Amino acid sequence: MISILFITALFITACGQSENENADGESNTTGSEEQSNQTEDMENEDNQDTEADNNDQQSSIDPNEEDINKKLEDIDYNEFELEVNYPDNKEYEAEIEYDNKQLTAQLNNELEENNMNGKAAFDQLYPNVTKLTINKDTNKDQAIKEILETFDLDKEYLDFEVQLTLKDGTTIEYEDEKTSS
């Protein structure tokens, strides 16, 4: 009977420790520490999701604003997405997208170290996008030349990609990759 009480007391004492030692004498974390680590990981993931949501909100623009609504009428595209890569890992990315009554705009110009989202990006891109005359009959070389000139971008790119969605839903894509000599 005393041995049962002794074993029970020993068992209760062992379970109450914050660290367990294995046969090699190394410490292992307890379940409560693992649970704490899992909670921290989940909080970090939630923070990353919140940051992504904040970035989406920052790039979103209210298309119902009178001046924005007027400007949208001037643009021939529901979506304009441009990516041009240059030597030294420099990149120019521009995007305006109007879909399901939601307007987003982003500009990432590593050539001039100029990044912006939302209305600021829209205001920067709008004048150039309205100048474009690209349609489904425009050939690739004409489209690339027109975009490079309109956006004042260097012709010595490594690769070029643009996707335009016309207001009728037609999507036009042009890609070009220059080979190294």
N, C-alpha and C positions, 0 to 999 in steps of 0.2 A: 504494500500500500504506500509506504514512504517512497519507494522507488518510482511509483506512478506520479506522485506529487512532484518529485524532484525532476523527472523528465518533462512534465507539463510546465514547470517553472522555467526550465532551461529552454524549452521550445518558445515560450512567450517572450523571454528575454532575447533570444536570437532573432525573432521576427520583428522586434521593436528597433533594431539597429538601423542606422541610415545607410551603412555600407556592408556588403557581404564580402567575405574573402573566399576565393575558390581554392582548390587544392594546391595551387602554386603560390598562394599568399597574395595574389593580385586582387585589387579592389574592383568591384562591379557596382554600377549605379543601381539604386533601388527603383522600384516601380514609380514612386512619387517623383523622383528626379527625372525619369524618362517622361512621365506625364507632363512635367513642367517644361521639358525641352520640346515636346510635341505641341504644347500650348503656345510656346514662343514661335515655333515654326508656322503654326496656323495664323498667328497674329501677323507675322512677316508677310505671308501670302496675302492676307486681307489688306495689308498696307500697300502691297504691290498692285492688287486689283484696284484699290482706291486711287492710286497714282495714275493707273491707266485710264480709269473713268474720268479723273480730273483732266488728263490730257485730251480725252475725247471732248469733254465739255469746253475746254479752252479753245479747241479748234472749231467748235460748232458756232454757227452764227444764226441769229433769228432772221429767216428769210422774209418775215412779215414786215420788217422795218421798211418804210416807204422807199428810202434811197436804195436799199439792197434789192428790193423787189424790182425796181426800175432797172437796176444794173443787170439783174438776172435776165431780163428781157433782151438786153443788148448782147448777151453771150449766146453763141450758136451751139453750145455744147452743154449737156447735163453733167458731163464728167470730162475733166482734163487732167491727165496724169503724165508727168514728164520726169524722166530720170536720165541724166547724162553723167557718165563717169569719165574722169580725166586722170592723167598720170599723177603720181604722188598721192594716190588714194583720195583725191578730191572729187566731190560729187555735187551735182545740182539736182535737187528734187523739188518739184512744184506740183500742187494738187488743188483742184477745186472740184467739189462733188456736190451735186444737188440731186437728192434721191429721197423719195417719200417725204417731201416737204421738210427735209433736213439739209442744211447747207454746211459744209465743212471746207476749210482751206488750210493748207500748210505750205510753208516754204522752208527748205533746208538748203542754204547756199553756202557750201564749204569753201567756195572760191573766194568769197568776200566775208566769210565767217558771219553770215547773216541768217538767223533762224527765227521764224515767227509762226504763229498759229492764229486761227480765228479771223476776226475782222481785219487785223493788221496785215495778215498774209493775203487776204482777199483784196484789200485795197492796193497792195503792191502788185499782185498778179493781174487784176482786172484790166488795166489799160492794155497790157500785152495780149491777153487772151481775146479781147474784143477786136484786135487788129488782124487776127488769124483768119484766113479765108479757106482753110483746109476743109475739103468735103470728100465724099466717097470716090470722086473722080480724080482726086489729086494723087500723083504718083509719089513714091517713097522719097526720091531725091528732092523733088520740089518741096515736099512737106518738111523734110529735115532742114533744108536751106532756109525756108521761111521761118521756122521756129528758132533756129540759131540766130538769124538776123533780128527777129522781133524781140527776143529775150537778151540780145547782145551777148551771146555765148561764143566761146572759142570753137573754131572748126576742128581743132586738133584733139578731139575726144577719143576715148578708147571704145566706149560703146554708148549707144543712144537708143532710148526706148520711149515711145509716146503712145498713149491710149486715149482716144477721144470717143465719147458717146454723144452722138447727135441727138437733137431733141425728139427725133422720130424713133429713137431707140437703136439705131444702127451704130455698131461699134467699129472703129477704125484703129488699127494698130500698125505702127512702123517700128522696125528694129534694124539697127545697123551696128556691126562690130568691126572695128578696124584691126587688121592683123599686123603684128610686129614685123618690121623689115629686118 
